[in-house]
């Protein structure tokens, strides 16, 4: 691996309802590969 890049994501849905959100990474150049997880959980805030 010659180069490594890091990207950030900010969801438009800011509800933290504990639901699973899928992510899809698409690259315009087929010669490149992306390593990423399939999604994440919008974690509910802890109740106090």
C-alpha distance matrix in Angstrom:
0.0 3.8 5.8 7.4 10.9 14.0 17.0 20.5 23.2 26.9 29.1 32.3 34.1 34.7 36.9 35.9 37.7 35.5 34.4 31.1 29.2 26.8 23.6 22.2 19.0 19.2 16.9 18.7 16.1 15.9 12.7 10.7 10.7 11.9 12.3 15.7 19.1 21.9 24.3 26.1 29.7 31.8 33.3 37.0 38.1 40.1 43.8 45.9
3.8 0.0 3.8 6.9 10.3 13.8 16.9 20.6 23.5 27.2 29.7 32.7 34.9 35.3 37.9 37.1 39.2 37.3 36.3 33.1 30.9 28.6 25.2 23.7 20.2 20.1 17.4 18.7 16.1 16.7 13.4 11.6 12.5 13.7 14.6 17.8 21.4 24.2 26.3 28.0 31.6 33.3 34.8 38.4 39.4 41.5 45.2 47.2
5.8 3.8 0.0 3.7 6.7 10.3 13.3 17.0 20.1 23.6 26.3 29.2 31.5 32.0 34.6 34.0 36.2 34.6 33.6 30.6 28.2 26.1 22.6 21.3 17.8 17.9 15.3 16.8 14.8 16.0 13.3 10.7 11.5 11.8 13.0 15.7 19.3 22.2 23.9 25.4 29.0 30.4 32.0 35.6 36.5 38.7 42.4 44.4
7.4 6.9 3.7 0.0 3.8 6.9 10.2 13.8 16.9 20.5 23.1 26.2 28.3 28.6 31.1 30.4 32.7 31.0 30.2 27.2 24.9 23.1 19.7 18.8 15.5 16.3 14.4 16.6 15.3 16.3 14.4 11.1 10.7 9.9 10.5 12.7 16.2 19.2 20.6 22.0 25.4 26.8 28.3 31.9 32.7 35.0 38.7 40.6
10.9 10.3 6.7 3.8 0.0 3.8 6.7 10.3 13.5 17.0 19.8 22.8 25.1 25.4 28.1 27.7 30.1 28.7 27.9 25.2 22.6 21.0 17.5 16.8 13.5 14.6 13.0 15.2 14.8 16.4 15.2 11.7 11.3 9.6 10.5 11.7 15.2 17.9 18.8 20.0 23.4 24.3 26.1 29.5 30.3 32.8 36.4 38.5
14.0 13.8 10.3 6.9 3.8 0.0 3.8 6.9 10.3 13.7 16.6 19.8 21.9 21.9 24.7 24.1 26.7 25.4 24.8 22.3 19.9 18.7 15.4 15.4 12.7 14.6 13.9 16.5 16.9 18.4 17.8 14.1 13.0 10.3 10.4 10.4 13.3 16.1 16.4 17.0 20.2 20.9 22.6 25.9 26.6 29.2 32.8 34.8
17.0 16.9 13.3 10.2 6.7 3.8 0.0 3.8 6.9 10.3 13.2 16.2 18.5 18.8 21.7 21.6 24.2 23.3 22.5 20.2 17.4 16.4 13.0 13.2 10.8 12.8 12.7 15.4 16.5 18.3 18.5 14.9 13.8 10.8 11.3 10.3 12.8 14.9 14.6 15.3 18.4 18.7 20.8 24.0 24.8 27.7 31.2 33.4
20.5 20.6 17.0 13.8 10.3 6.9 3.8 0.0 3.8 6.8 10.0 13.1 15.3 15.2 18.2 18.2 21.0 20.4 19.9 18.0 15.3 15.0 12.1 13.2 11.8 14.3 15.1 17.8 19.5 21.2 21.8 18.2 16.8 13.4 13.4 11.5 12.9 14.7 13.4 13.4 16.0 15.7 17.7 20.7 21.5 24.5 27.8 30.1
23.2 23.5 20.1 16.9 13.5 10.3 6.9 3.8 0.0 3.8 6.4 9.6 11.7 12.0 15.0 15.4 18.0 17.7 16.9 15.2 12.2 12.3 9.7 11.4 10.9 13.6 15.3 17.9 20.2 21.7 22.9 19.5 17.9 14.5 14.5 11.8 12.4 13.3 11.4 11.4 13.7 13.1 15.7 18.5 19.6 22.9 26.1 28.6
26.9 27.2 23.6 20.5 17.0 13.7 10.3 6.8 3.8 0.0 3.8 6.6 8.8 8.7 12.1 13.0 15.9 16.4 15.8 15.0 12.1 13.2 11.5 13.6 13.9 16.4 18.4 20.8 23.4 25.0 26.4 23.1 21.6 18.1 18.1 15.1 15.1 15.5 12.9 12.1 13.4 11.8 14.4 16.6 17.6 21.1 23.9 26.4
29.1 29.7 26.3 23.1 19.8 16.6 13.2 10.0 6.4 3.8 0.0 3.8 5.3 6.4 9.4 10.8 13.3 14.1 13.0 12.5 9.5 11.0 10.2 12.6 13.9 16.5 19.1 21.5 24.3 25.6 27.5 24.4 22.7 19.3 19.1 15.9 15.2 14.6 11.7 11.0 11.8 9.9 13.1 15.1 16.6 20.3 22.8 25.7
32.3 32.7 29.2 26.2 22.8 19.8 16.2 13.1 9.6 6.6 3.8 0.0 3.8 6.0 9.1 11.7 13.8 15.5 14.3 14.4 11.5 13.1 12.7 14.8 16.2 18.3 20.9 22.9 26.0 27.5 29.7 26.8 25.4 22.2 22.4 19.3 18.6 17.5 14.6 14.1 14.4 12.0 15.2 16.5 17.9 21.7 23.8 26.7
34.1 34.9 31.5 28.3 25.1 21.9 18.5 15.3 11.7 8.8 5.3 3.8 0.0 3.8 5.7 8.6 10.2 12.2 11.2 12.0 9.8 12.3 13.0 15.6 17.8 20.2 23.2 25.4 28.5 29.6 31.8 28.9 27.1 23.7 23.5 20.0 18.6 17.2 13.9 12.8 12.2 9.5 12.6 13.5 15.3 19.1 20.9 24.0
34.7 35.3 32.0 28.6 25.4 21.9 18.8 15.2 12.0 8.7 6.4 6.0 3.8 0.0 3.8 6.3 9.1 11.3 11.5 12.8 11.3 14.3 15.0 18.0 19.8 22.6 25.3 27.7 30.6 31.8 33.7 30.6 28.6 25.1 24.4 20.9 19.4 18.6 15.0 13.0 11.8 8.4 10.7 11.1 12.2 16.0 17.9 20.8
36.9 37.9 34.6 31.1 28.1 24.7 21.7 18.2 15.0 12.1 9.4 9.1 5.7 3.8 0.0 3.8 5.7 8.6 9.1 11.5 11.1 14.6 16.1 19.4 21.8 24.7 27.7 30.3 33.1 33.9 35.9 32.8 30.6 27.0 26.0 22.3 20.3 19.1 15.4 13.1 10.9 7.3 9.1 8.6 10.3 14.0 15.4 18.6
35.9 37.1 34.0 30.4 27.7 24.1 21.6 18.2 15.4 13.0 10.8 11.7 8.6 6.3 3.8 0.0 3.8 5.8 7.6 10.1 10.7 14.4 16.1 19.7 22.1 25.3 28.3 31.2 33.7 34.3 36.0 32.8 30.2 26.6 25.1 21.3 18.9 18.1 14.3 11.3 8.5 4.8 5.5 5.0 7.1 10.7 12.7 16.0
37.7 39.2 36.2 32.7 30.1 26.7 24.2 21.0 18.0 15.9 13.3 13.8 10.2 9.1 5.7 3.8 0.0 3.8 5.5 9.0 10.5 14.3 16.8 20.4 23.2 26.4 29.6 32.5 35.1 35.3 37.2 34.2 31.4 27.9 26.3 22.5 19.7 18.3 14.7 11.9 8.6 6.0 6.5 5.4 8.6 11.4 12.8 16.5
35.5 37.3 34.6 31.0 28.7 25.4 23.3 20.4 17.7 16.4 14.1 15.5 12.2 11.3 8.6 5.8 3.8 0.0 3.8 6.7 9.3 12.8 15.5 19.2 22.0 25.4 28.6 31.8 34.0 33.9 35.6 32.6 29.5 26.0 24.1 20.3 17.2 16.0 12.5 9.5 5.8 4.8 4.6 5.1 8.9 11.1 13.2 16.9
34.4 36.3 33.6 30.2 27.9 24.8 22.5 19.9 16.9 15.8 13.0 14.3 11.2 11.5 9.1 7.6 5.5 3.8 0.0 3.8 6.4 9.8 13.0 16.4 19.6 22.8 26.2 29.2 31.6 31.4 33.3 30.5 27.5 24.2 22.5 18.8 15.7 13.7 10.4 8.4 5.6 5.6 7.5 8.8 12.5 14.9 16.9 20.7
31.1 33.1 30.6 27.2 25.2 22.3 20.2 18.0 15.2 15.0 12.5 14.4 12.0 12.8 11.5 10.1 9.0 6.7 3.8 0.0 3.8 6.6 9.8 13.2 16.3 19.6 23.0 26.2 28.4 27.9 29.8 27.0 24.0 20.7 19.0 15.4 12.1 10.0 6.9 5.7 4.4 6.4 8.9 11.3 14.9 17.3 19.8 23.4
29.2 30.9 28.2 24.9 22.6 19.9 17.4 15.3 12.2 12.1 9.5 11.5 9.8 11.3 11.1 10.7 10.5 9.3 6.4 3.8 0.0 3.8 6.6 10.1 13.2 16.4 19.8 22.9 25.2 25.1 27.2 24.4 21.6 18.3 17.2 13.6 10.9 8.6 5.4 5.4 6.0 7.1 10.5 13.2 16.4 19.3 21.9 25.4
26.8 28.6 26.1 23.1 21.0 18.7 16.4 15.0 12.3 13.2 11.0 13.1 12.3 14.3 14.6 14.4 14.3 12.8 9.8 6.6 3.8 0.0 3.8 6.7 10.2 13.2 16.7 19.8 22.0 21.6 23.8 21.2 18.4 15.5 14.6 11.3 9.0 6.0 4.2 6.7 8.8 10.6 13.9 16.8 19.9 22.7 25.5 29.0
23.6 25.2 22.6 19.7 17.5 15.4 13.0 12.1 9.7 11.5 10.2 12.7 13.0 15.0 16.1 16.1 16.8 15.5 13.0 9.8 6.6 3.8 0.0 3.8 6.6 9.9 13.3 16.5 18.7 18.6 20.6 17.8 15.3 12.2 11.8 8.7 7.5 5.4 4.7 7.7 10.8 12.3 15.6 18.8 21.5 24.4 27.5 30.7
22.2 23.7 21.3 18.8 16.8 15.4 13.2 13.2 11.4 13.6 12.6 14.8 15.6 18.0 19.4 19.7 20.4 19.2 16.4 13.2 10.1 6.7 3.8 0.0 3.8 6.5 10.0 13.1 15.3 15.1 17.5 15.1 12.8 10.3 10.9 8.8 8.9 7.0 8.0 11.4 14.6 16.1 19.4 22.5 25.2 28.2 31.2 34.5
19.0 20.2 17.8 15.5 13.5 12.7 10.8 11.8 10.9 13.9 13.9 16.2 17.8 19.8 21.8 22.1 23.2 22.0 19.6 16.3 13.2 10.2 6.6 3.8 0.0 3.8 6.7 10.1 12.1 12.2 14.3 11.6 9.8 7.3 8.9 7.7 9.4 8.9 10.4 13.5 17.0 18.4 21.5 24.8 27.1 30.1 33.3 36.4
19.2 20.1 17.9 16.3 14.6 14.6 12.8 14.3 13.6 16.4 16.5 18.3 20.2 22.6 24.7 25.3 26.4 25.4 22.8 19.6 16.4 13.2 9.9 6.5 3.8 0.0 3.8 6.6 9.0 9.4 12.0 10.1 9.3 8.2 11.0 10.9 12.9 12.3 14.0 17.2 20.6 21.9 25.1 28.3 30.7 33.8 36.9 40.0
16.9 17.4 15.3 14.4 13.0 13.9 12.7 15.1 15.3 18.4 19.1 20.9 23.2 25.3 27.7 28.3 29.6 28.6 26.2 23.0 19.8 16.7 13.3 10.0 6.7 3.8 0.0 3.8 5.5 6.7 9.0 7.2 7.6 7.7 11.2 12.2 15.0 15.1 17.0 20.0 23.6 24.9 27.9 31.2 33.3 36.4 39.7 42.6
18.7 18.7 16.8 16.6 15.2 16.5 15.4 17.8 17.9 20.8 21.5 22.9 25.4 27.7 30.3 31.2 32.5 31.8 29.2 26.2 22.9 19.8 16.5 13.1 10.1 6.6 3.8 0.0 3.8 6.4 9.0 8.5 10.3 11.2 14.8 16.0 18.8 18.7 20.5 23.5 27.0 28.0 31.2 34.4 36.5 39.6 42.8 45.8
16.1 16.1 14.8 15.3 14.8 16.9 16.5 19.5 20.2 23.4 24.3 26.0 28.5 30.6 33.1 33.7 35.1 34.0 31.6 28.4 25.2 22.0 18.7 15.3 12.1 9.0 5.5 3.8 0.0 3.8 5.4 5.9 8.7 10.7 14.5 16.5 19.6 19.9 22.2 25.3 28.9 30.3 33.3 36.6 38.6 41.6 45.0 47.8
15.9 16.7 16.0 16.3 16.4 18.4 18.3 21.2 21.7 25.0 25.6 27.5 29.6 31.8 33.9 34.3 35.3 33.9 31.4 27.9 25.1 21.6 18.6 15.1 12.2 9.4 6.7 6.4 3.8 0.0 3.8 5.4 7.5 10.2 13.7 16.0 18.8 19.0 21.7 25.1 28.7 30.5 33.4 36.9 39.1 42.0 45.3 48.3
12.7 13.4 13.3 14.4 15.2 17.8 18.5 21.8 22.9 26.4 27.5 29.7 31.8 33.7 35.9 36.0 37.2 35.6 33.3 29.8 27.2 23.8 20.6 17.5 14.3 12.0 9.0 9.0 5.4 3.8 0.0 3.8 6.8 10.3 13.5 16.4 19.6 20.4 23.3 26.4 30.2 32.1 34.7 38.3 40.4 43.0 46.5 49.3
10.7 11.6 10.7 11.1 11.7 14.1 14.9 18.2 19.5 23.1 24.4 26.8 28.9 30.6 32.8 32.8 34.2 32.6 30.5 27.0 24.4 21.2 17.8 15.1 11.6 10.1 7.2 8.5 5.9 5.4 3.8 0.0 3.8 6.8 10.1 13.1 16.5 17.7 20.3 23.2 27.0 28.8 31.4 35.0 36.9 39.5 43.0 45.7
10.7 12.5 11.5 10.7 11.3 13.0 13.8 16.8 17.9 21.6 22.7 25.4 27.1 28.6 30.6 30.2 31.4 29.5 27.5 24.0 21.6 18.4 15.3 12.8 9.8 9.3 7.6 10.3 8.7 7.5 6.8 3.8 0.0 3.8 6.6 9.7 13.0 14.3 17.2 20.1 23.9 26.0 28.4 32.1 34.1 36.6 40.1 42.9
11.9 13.7 11.8 9.9 9.6 10.3 10.8 13.4 14.5 18.1 19.3 22.2 23.7 25.1 27.0 26.6 27.9 26.0 24.2 20.7 18.3 15.5 12.2 10.3 7.3 8.2 7.7 11.2 10.7 10.2 10.3 6.8 3.8 0.0 3.8 6.2 9.7 11.4 13.9 16.6 20.4 22.4 24.8 28.4 30.4 32.9 36.4 39.1
12.3 14.6 13.0 10.5 10.5 10.4 11.3 13.4 14.5 18.1 19.1 22.4 23.5 24.4 26.0 25.1 26.3 24.1 22.5 19.0 17.2 14.6 11.8 10.9 8.9 11.0 11.2 14.8 14.5 13.7 13.5 10.1 6.6 3.8 0.0 3.8 7.1 9.6 12.2 14.6 18.3 20.6 22.6 26.3 28.3 30.5 34.1 36.7
15.7 17.8 15.7 12.7 11.7 10.4 10.3 11.5 11.8 15.1 15.9 19.3 20.0 20.9 22.3 21.3 22.5 20.3 18.8 15.4 13.6 11.3 8.7 8.8 7.7 10.9 12.2 16.0 16.5 16.0 16.4 13.1 9.7 6.2 3.8 0.0 3.8 6.6 8.5 10.8 14.5 16.9 18.9 22.6 24.7 27.0 30.5 33.3
19.1 21.4 19.3 16.2 15.2 13.3 12.8 12.9 12.4 15.1 15.2 18.6 18.6 19.4 20.3 18.9 19.7 17.2 15.7 12.1 10.9 9.0 7.5 8.9 9.4 12.9 15.0 18.8 19.6 18.8 19.6 16.5 13.0 9.7 7.1 3.8 0.0 3.8 5.6 7.8 11.4 14.2 16.1 19.8 22.2 24.3 27.8 30.7
21.9 24.2 22.2 19.2 17.9 16.1 14.9 14.7 13.3 15.5 14.6 17.5 17.2 18.6 19.1 18.1 18.3 16.0 13.7 10.0 8.6 6.0 5.4 7.0 8.9 12.3 15.1 18.7 19.9 19.0 20.4 17.7 14.3 11.4 9.6 6.6 3.8 0.0 3.8 7.3 10.6 13.5 15.9 19.4 22.2 24.6 27.8 31.0
24.3 26.3 23.9 20.6 18.8 16.4 14.6 13.4 11.4 12.9 11.7 14.6 13.9 15.0 15.4 14.3 14.7 12.5 10.4 6.9 5.4 4.2 4.7 8.0 10.4 14.0 17.0 20.5 22.2 21.7 23.3 20.3 17.2 13.9 12.2 8.5 5.6 3.8 0.0 3.8 7.2 9.8 12.4 15.8 18.6 21.2 24.3 27.6
26.1 28.0 25.4 22.0 20.0 17.0 15.3 13.4 11.4 12.1 11.0 14.1 12.8 13.0 13.1 11.3 11.9 9.5 8.4 5.7 5.4 6.7 7.7 11.4 13.5 17.2 20.0 23.5 25.3 25.1 26.4 23.2 20.1 16.6 14.6 10.8 7.8 7.3 3.8 0.0 3.8 6.5 8.7 12.3 15.0 17.4 20.7 23.8
29.7 31.6 29.0 25.4 23.4 20.2 18.4 16.0 13.7 13.4 11.8 14.4 12.2 11.8 10.9 8.5 8.6 5.8 5.6 4.4 6.0 8.8 10.8 14.6 17.0 20.6 23.6 27.0 28.9 28.7 30.2 27.0 23.9 20.4 18.3 14.5 11.4 10.6 7.2 3.8 0.0 3.8 5.5 8.8 11.9 14.2 17.2 20.6
31.8 33.3 30.4 26.8 24.3 20.9 18.7 15.7 13.1 11.8 9.9 12.0 9.5 8.4 7.3 4.8 6.0 4.8 5.6 6.4 7.1 10.6 12.3 16.1 18.4 21.9 24.9 28.0 30.3 30.5 32.1 28.8 26.0 22.4 20.6 16.9 14.2 13.5 9.8 6.5 3.8 0.0 3.8 6.5 9.3 12.4 15.2 18.5
33.3 34.8 32.0 28.3 26.1 22.6 20.8 17.7 15.7 14.4 13.1 15.2 12.6 10.7 9.1 5.5 6.5 4.6 7.5 8.9 10.5 13.9 15.6 19.4 21.5 25.1 27.9 31.2 33.3 33.4 34.7 31.4 28.4 24.8 22.6 18.9 16.1 15.9 12.4 8.7 5.5 3.8 0.0 3.8 6.4 8.9 12.0 15.2
37.0 38.4 35.6 31.9 29.5 25.9 24.0 20.7 18.5 16.6 15.1 16.5 13.5 11.1 8.6 5.0 5.4 5.1 8.8 11.3 13.2 16.8 18.8 22.5 24.8 28.3 31.2 34.4 36.6 36.9 38.3 35.0 32.1 28.4 26.3 22.6 19.8 19.4 15.8 12.3 8.8 6.5 3.8 0.0 3.8 6.4 8.8 12.3
38.1 39.4 36.5 32.7 30.3 26.6 24.8 21.5 19.6 17.6 16.6 17.9 15.3 12.2 10.3 7.1 8.6 8.9 12.5 14.9 16.4 19.9 21.5 25.2 27.1 30.7 33.3 36.5 38.6 39.1 40.4 36.9 34.1 30.4 28.3 24.7 22.2 22.2 18.6 15.0 11.9 9.3 6.4 3.8 0.0 3.8 6.4 9.4
40.1 41.5 38.7 35.0 32.8 29.2 27.7 24.5 22.9 21.1 20.3 21.7 19.1 16.0 14.0 10.7 11.4 11.1 14.9 17.3 19.3 22.7 24.4 28.2 30.1 33.8 36.4 39.6 41.6 42.0 43.0 39.5 36.6 32.9 30.5 27.0 24.3 24.6 21.2 17.4 14.2 12.4 8.9 6.4 3.8 0.0 3.8 6.4
43.8 45.2 42.4 38.7 36.4 32.8 31.2 27.8 26.1 23.9 22.8 23.8 20.9 17.9 15.4 12.7 12.8 13.2 16.9 19.8 21.9 25.5 27.5 31.2 33.3 36.9 39.7 42.8 45.0 45.3 46.5 43.0 40.1 36.4 34.1 30.5 27.8 27.8 24.3 20.7 17.2 15.2 12.0 8.8 6.4 3.8 0.0 3.8
45.9 47.2 44.4 40.6 38.5 34.8 33.4 30.1 28.6 26.4 25.7 26.7 24.0 20.8 18.6 16.0 16.5 16.9 20.7 23.4 25.4 29.0 30.7 34.5 36.4 40.0 42.6 45.8 47.8 48.3 49.3 45.7 42.9 39.1 36.7 33.3 30.7 31.0 27.6 23.8 20.6 18.5 15.2 12.3 9.4 6.4 3.8 0.0
